[in-house]
Amino acid sequence: MTLRSQYDSERLAALIGALPAAPPAWIAAAQELPTARRELDDLVARAEADAEFRARVIDDLEAAVAAEGIEPSPPILAALRERFASD
């Protein structure tokens, strides 16, 4: 028996089907992720284009993110700090 025949598409479908459903919070987070990424990309683009805005963002990142209507969660703040540090 080869590895390929052991894990054919029908077997994989059955295994995936046996998994429990994802928690509702995971589903909601996955649905919100594309919009959140766009909003963060827009904020970074504005900060790159406008030195005054960038200074305000860097001075108080949490307030700047909240002013954009984005919850300033630790992962979001860490990702933005990393993006601004690499510029």
C-alpha positions as CSV (number, residue, x, y, z in Angstrom):
1,M,0.0,0.0,0.0
2,T,1.5,3.3,-1.0
3,L,1.1,6.6,0.8
4,R,-0.9,8.0,-2.2
5,S,-3.5,5.2,-2.1
6,Q,-3.7,5.4,1.7
7,Y,-4.8,9.1,1.5
8,D,-7.0,9.4,-1.6
9,S,-9.5,12.2,-1.9
10,E,-12.4,10.2,-0.6
11,R,-10.5,9.2,2.5
12,L,-9.4,12.8,3.1
13,A,-12.9,14.0,2.6
14,A,-14.2,11.6,5.2
15,L,-11.5,12.6,7.7
16,I,-12.2,16.3,7.2
17,G,-15.9,15.6,7.5
18,A,-15.3,13.9,10.9
19,L,-13.7,17.1,12.3
20,P,-15.9,19.1,14.7
21,A,-17.2,22.4,13.4
22,A,-15.1,25.5,13.9
23,P,-16.1,27.7,16.9
24,P,-18.3,30.6,15.9
25,A,-15.6,33.1,17.1
26,W,-13.1,31.6,14.7
27,I,-15.6,31.9,11.8
28,A,-16.3,35.5,12.7
29,A,-12.6,36.3,12.9
30,A,-11.9,34.7,9.6
31,Q,-14.7,36.7,8.0
32,E,-13.4,40.0,9.5
33,L,-9.8,39.4,8.5
34,P,-9.8,40.7,4.9
35,T,-11.4,44.0,6.0
36,A,-9.1,44.4,8.9
37,R,-6.1,43.8,6.7
38,R,-7.3,46.4,4.2
39,E,-7.9,48.9,6.9
40,L,-4.4,48.4,8.4
41,D,-2.8,48.6,4.9
42,D,-4.6,51.9,4.3
43,L,-3.4,53.2,7.7
44,V,0.2,52.2,6.8
45,A,-0.1,53.7,3.3
46,R,-1.3,57.0,4.8
47,A,1.5,57.0,7.3
48,E,4.0,56.4,4.5
49,A,2.6,59.2,2.4
50,D,2.1,61.8,5.2
51,A,5.0,62.5,7.6
52,E,2.9,64.4,10.0
53,F,0.3,61.6,10.2
54,R,3.1,59.1,10.6
55,A,4.5,61.0,13.5
56,R,1.1,61.0,15.2
57,V,0.6,57.3,14.6
58,I,4.0,56.4,16.0
59,D,3.6,58.8,19.0
60,D,0.3,57.1,20.0
61,L,-0.3,54.0,17.9
62,E,-3.1,52.8,20.1
63,A,-5.1,56.0,19.8
64,A,-4.4,56.2,16.0
65,V,-5.7,52.7,15.5
66,A,-8.8,53.4,17.6
67,A,-9.4,56.6,15.7
68,E,-9.5,54.6,12.5
69,G,-12.3,52.4,14.0
70,I,-10.0,49.4,14.5
71,E,-9.8,47.8,17.9
72,P,-6.2,48.2,19.1
73,S,-5.7,44.6,20.2
74,P,-2.2,43.4,21.1
75,P,-1.7,41.4,17.8
76,I,-2.7,44.4,15.7
77,L,-0.5,46.8,17.5
78,A,2.4,44.4,17.3
79,A,1.9,43.9,13.6
80,L,1.8,47.6,13.0
81,R,4.9,48.3,15.2
82,E,6.8,45.7,13.1
83,R,5.6,47.2,9.8
84,F,6.7,50.7,10.9
85,A,10.0,49.5,12.3
86,S,10.9,47.9,9.0
87,D,10.4,51.1,7.0
